[in-house]
Each structure stands twice: as C-alpha cells, then as structure tokens.
Amino acid sequence: MSEIKILPLADWELSSDRPFVVAGPCSAESEEQVLKIASQLDKDKVQLFRAGIWKPRTRPNAFEGVGSIGLKWLQTVKKEYGFKITTEVANVKHVYEALKAGVDVLWIGARTTTNPFAVQEIADALQGVDIPVFVKNPVNPDLELWIGAIERIHQAGINRIGAIHRGFSSYGKSKYRNIPHWQIAIDLKRRLPEVALINDPSHITGNSDLIEMVSQKAMDLNFDGLMIETHNEPSKAWSDAKQQITPFHLHEILNRLVLRDELMDEALLPDTLEELRAKIDQLDNDLLDSLMNRMDVVGKIGEWKKKNNISIYQSSRFEDILEAVREKAISLGLKPEFAEIIFKAIHEESISLQTSVLNTQFEQVKK
C-alpha cells in the first residue's frame, strides 16, 4: 500500500483540531429524536453527525433500523444544524440511497469488512464518486483483512479514507464488549500512516462508564479522532442502550481529554529520554539473544526426543512452566497475564522448532 496516496484528514474539509469527533445515536429512531440530539451537540466540538439507518443485527426479529426514511431526518439535521452527516452502508442499495440523499461520509461496518465480496461490491458502486469513506475493522482480529478492505475502496478511486477501530470480538468474559487489541490499530497506522485513524470507544466498551477511559487511551496513542454514540435518552435507546451517552456527557469527556504532543524531530529529544531509549534498544537486543539461546536448547531437546521416540508436547511440563512464570511475574510487579501471553508465544515457537527437528527423518526418507 506504500505506493497509494491517501489524503490526510486535514485535507478533507471536515476536520478541525484534534480530536476529530463523530457523534450521534447508534440508531435513528424518529425525526424528533435525531433532531433533538443534533440540537444538543456542540458544532465546535463535533465535526460529523452519525446515525445508523440500516442496522445489521445478530439475531432475527431485532430492530434493524428505520430504513431509508431516516435519510430524510439526516438531511434535516444537515439543513437546520449545519452538521456534515454520515451513516453505515452494507450493500450497493444502501450506497446508492445514501449518495442520492447527500450523505457526506459513508462508513463500512465491521460485519461488512469481514466479507471481501461485500466490500468489493460497495467499492464497485463507488467508482467515480468523490466521497470520504471510513472502514471499520473486521469483527475478527485480522489486520490484513482490514487493510484489504481499505485497498478495495481506494482502488475504486476514493482517496479520502479513514479507519475506525471498534475492537474485536472474542469468546469469554472481558470488561470490554470488543477487545481493543490496540497493537492491531497501531500496526495499521504504521503501515498506512496517511489513513485517518478513528477510535470507537462505544463499541469497544459496550459500557458508557468506560468510554472516557478508552477515549483518553486513544488520544495517548495519537489517534486522529473519536466516534462516540450519543443519545438524548440513552436508557431508552432502541439499540445498544448501555454504550450510549448524552450530548452533555460527551462534551464533558471532550473537555477533560488530555492531548499530548508527538515528538516529530529526533534532534529535540531531551538527553534523558535519548538515554532511556538507548537502554530500551539494548534490552531488546538482550531479549533477542536470550531467545536465540533458548531456541538452541529447545533444538537439543528436540534431538533427544527424536532419538528416544518421545512426543513433543508435554502438557504437565508446560503447565509447570506457566505457573512458575505467573508467580515470577507477580513477584516482579508484572502483570501475570502479560507474561503468560509472551511465554505461550515462545512455547508455540518451541513446538514448531521441535516438530521440524523430529520431521527431518521423514524428509531424509523422501530424498
């Protein structure tokens, strides 16, 4: 994607000082509701008014949006309150109707991003159209799928593209509705630095009490903006009531956000920070050296197992290692979950190495 030129957010004629804010209800429920929310939003703080018109739902018979009638309500928001407007499109019909209604920005939802066929159909429908498009991350934590969707939209001639980080589905208990996996968003920004990166704390948290914390985290990581679901009466919302906040609450959060500067010129780094970075670089090298030494030992163990016809995976041994790692991490003041993730990755690579050692005998037979 390095050869592709994407216009930065500052050139979109939609942006202001960071953060770029997209706000409005999860779902447009009535014209009165939409207009009331718009009337309570501060135009100096919110650059884009959002509302879901078509709502993809997990189960049938759930509220799936008001449909095309809601586009007229968004048009009224644009006319009476001066907001640029955006809505989600999931198929070609949605694209055509949104464009016909004068929607200023389209966004592609997480469920749609998961399906390259659906994204390509939307991209084909956008050929020759000059409109900004936001692409939400896919439901599953797959960076290549996310980038692929952005590439498809760009190949349609769209050069104002943003990425919306809304977290990733997982099985099991978590304080988040969708696990952030911040590193995936960071990797996207590293590979596509010109793509505007917007955080969606509403879908990440699923809980209005956590929205400010996640919003601040996004600002600390130098995200360009936020998409926050805002409702005049969140408790009565027809969809995702627990993750929506009032316009007043939104403004409070935005006023409290701490925006940090990015160090652009390495020459301006203070000596102390440069020294600390040098220490980090050395420690990273030491870690890699230690990993290499560990893998040398793993290879020798693999050779012994091959000679003695011993299976690679020893479950009790691995559980002992994990338990020792957890205890050591706690004693050092590290999060045991963090240490466990690292050692599971190391163990996975160790198994891969030992497998290759054991399989050398089969390769020799083939030859």
Secondary structure, 3 states (H helix, E strand, C coil): CCCCCCCCHHHCCCCCCCCEEEEECCECCCHHHHHHHHHHCCCCCCCEEECECCCCCCCCCCCCCCCCHHHHHHHHHHHHHCCEEEEECCCHHHHHHHHHCCCCEEEECHHHHCCHHHHHHHHHHCCCCCCCEEEECCCCCCHHHHHHHHHHHHHCCCCCEEEEECCECCCCCCCCCCECCHHHHHHHHHHCCCCEEEECHHHHHCCHHHHHHHHHHHHHCCCCEEEEEECCCHHHCCCCHHHCECHHHHHHHHHHCCCCCCCCCHHHCCHHHHHHHHHHHHHHHHHHHHHHHHHHHHHHHHHHHHHCCCCCCCHHHHHHHHHHHHHHHHHHCCCHHHHHHHHHHHHHHHHHHHHHHHHHHHHHHHC
